[in-house]
Amino acid sequence: MTESFVLNHAARVLASVQPGHPADQVLRHYLSGGQRMGPAERRAVSKAVFCYYRWRSWLEERSSLQTRISQALALAARFEADPKSVKPEALAALAVPAWLKAEASFPVESLLQLQREPALWLRARPGTGAHLAAELGECEASAACSDALRYRGGLDLFLTPQFKTGAFEIQDLASQAVGLCAAPNPGELWWDACAGEGGKTLHLADLMKNRGLVWASDRSAGRLEVLKRRAARAKLFNYRTVLWDGSAKLPVRSRFDGVLLDAPCSGVGTWQRNPHARWSATPQDVAELAVIQAALLEAVAPAVGPGGRLVYAVCTVTQRETAGVAAAFSAAHPEFEPAACLPPECRPASGAVEGPGSVLLWPHALGGNGMFIAAWKKKS
């Protein structure tokens, strides 16, 4: 594999990125096409594409794509060897778009985190983290979340026997923290309102030891089909799926022990993993999504039974989508009181901003996505 091979393939991917076609989707389509590449070559091209967006503001705009990609890779290598090679003022000015300053004040530690390669986090089945680490090798256990492993090896994890038999899911550490915050008990009735492809649904079902029931809803039937395949692989059966468009007409007429609303958001917290989104997101997105998030909270709140938990999570750090939404909900709903959020063992040493019944996890807190989680208990 030559340098020109990587630069040329990465340039073709970047040339295909257009509005409405994010870089990660274009990259997946390109790599799954007719390109004859081994795992190492695919990783190298992927790294080059994401590296370009991570260091885009440092690059010479008039240079060819191949030259700019090469510059980005060199900057990344220098930064990895010596993080102090990039000054804090340069990070604040170049690592994120200027409009973000009005929405969130990134700590320097998180700006540094955004420029690093993202960690690959696995969620082992409850109580099996050490066993899985021994089987896969090159795993590092998380000090914050039980059964979370950082994988540093070069295996194609999707081809491993452990993945095929449902021994683990690939799930960011901050997303795992959401499930631990929900803390469902075996035998309870829960609703994952915006389930997507089911990462958090499966975590809830696993924590409930395959007992009780988790209703998983989404507006996309396709995403729910992916959830079903993942659940079958994990041999989890304590769930049901149902379509829901987010309206006030709820899909299930039950009163739940717990409701998880992992709401659609601007995704600012994922900018380490998805650096292209730094340059495609807008402040209008933040404003519109904050309205949607508030409406979704209003819609799901009546489904929480007396004494039940309501958990709100968004993988963003903008004030309007996090504390702003949570504070407005608390003010409008005195029947809900702030509840314990992260369990003590999940609290990181730094990078977490805690409020009454809430926590804001900056990207450097857990070495994963930025995440906001708020929890309430409905008064009996």
Sequence and secondary structure as in RCSB ss.txt:
>XXXX:A:sequence
MTESFVLNHAARVLASVQPGHPADQVLRHYLSGGQRMGPAERRAVSKAVFCYYRWRSWLEERSSLQTRISQALAL
AARFEADPKSVKPEALAALAVPAWLKAEASFPVESLLQLQREPALWLRARPGTGAHLAAELGECEASAACSDALR
YRGGLDLFLTPQFKTGAFEIQDLASQAVGLCAAPNPGELWWDACAGEGGKTLHLADLMKNRGLVWASDRSAGRLE
VLKRRAARAKLFNYRTVLWDGSAKLPVRSRFDGVLLDAPCSGVGTWQRNPHARWSATPQDVAELAVIQAALLEAV
APAVGPGGRLVYAVCTVTQRETAGVAAAFSAAHPEFEPAACLPPECRPASGAVEGPGSVLLWPHALGGNGMFIAA
WKKKS
>XXXX:A:secstr
  HHHHHHHHHHHHHH BTTB HHHHHHHHHTTT    HHHHHHHHHHHHHHHHTGGGS TTS HHHHHHHHHHH
HHHHHH GGGS HHHHHHHTS GGGGGT    HHHHHHHTS    EEEE TT HHHHHHHH SEEE SSSTTEEE
E S S GGGSHHHHTTSEEE  HHHHHHHHHH   TT EEEETT TTSHHHHHHHHHTTT SEEEEEES HHHHH
HHHHHHHHHT  SEEEEE  SSSS S    EEEEEEE     GGGTTT GGGGGT  HHHHHHHHHHHHHHHHHH
GGGEEEEEEEEEEES   TTTTHHHHHHHHHH TTEEE   S GGG  SSSEEEETTEEEE HHHHTS  EEEEE
EEE  
